[in-house]
Amino acid sequence: MSSVAQKMATSRLARATATQVKPILSLDKAEARTRVLKLYKAWYRQIPYFVLEYHIPVTIPQCRIKLKELFLENRQVTDIRAIDRLVIKGQMELQEAIKKWMTKSHLMRYFKDTIEPRPNDFLSKFYSGHE
């Protein structure tokens, strides 16, 4: 067999094995999408309970907006295995919150970037009533 034929056979074999990876949960994109939607709905349903039980200083609509933002952050992920990993992580965090293994500060870290920063200069502090 010539070296060119060997290289072609090797490259075909490499491509075939590279595309066959063992799925984590989902077999195709449609199944992964349904898992993501189920996770989103589960979080959406639990938000009122989290607001009441954890006494977080955020309203239910604000929490739902933040939930949507967090899910849309990962909208560009197309790899099924990566989607499955994110779904598993989301399910674990949901269970931790439901079973109260999370504390109030754990839930509030999701709102870290939406909290307005404290004013630094004198006029901003004066207008906001800090000094």
TAZI-V144553 format. One record per backbone hydrogen bond with DSSP energy under -1.0 kcal/mol. NH is the residue of the N-H (numbers start at 1). CO is the residue of the C=O. Records with the same first field share a line. If there is no record, write none. Layout:
BEGIN
NH: CO  CO
END
This chain:
BEGIN
6: 2
7: 3
8: 4
9: 5
10: 6
11: 7
12: 8
13: 9
14: 10
15: 11
16: 12
17: 13
18: 14
19: 15
32: 28
33: 29
34: 30
35: 31
36: 32
37: 33
38: 34
39: 35
40: 36
41: 37
42: 38
43: 39
44: 40
45: 41
46: 42
47: 43
50: 46
51: 47
52: 48
53: 49
54: 50
58: 56
63: 59
64: 60
65: 61
66: 62
67: 63
68: 64
69: 65
70: 66
71: 67
72: 68
73: 69
75: 72
77: 74
83: 79
84: 80
85: 81
86: 82
87: 83
88: 84
89: 85
90: 86
91: 87
92: 88
93: 89
94: 90
95: 91
96: 92
97: 93
98: 94
99: 95
101: 96
102: 96
107: 103
108: 104
109: 105
110: 107
111: 108
112: 109
125: 121
126: 122
127: 123
128: 124
130: 125
END
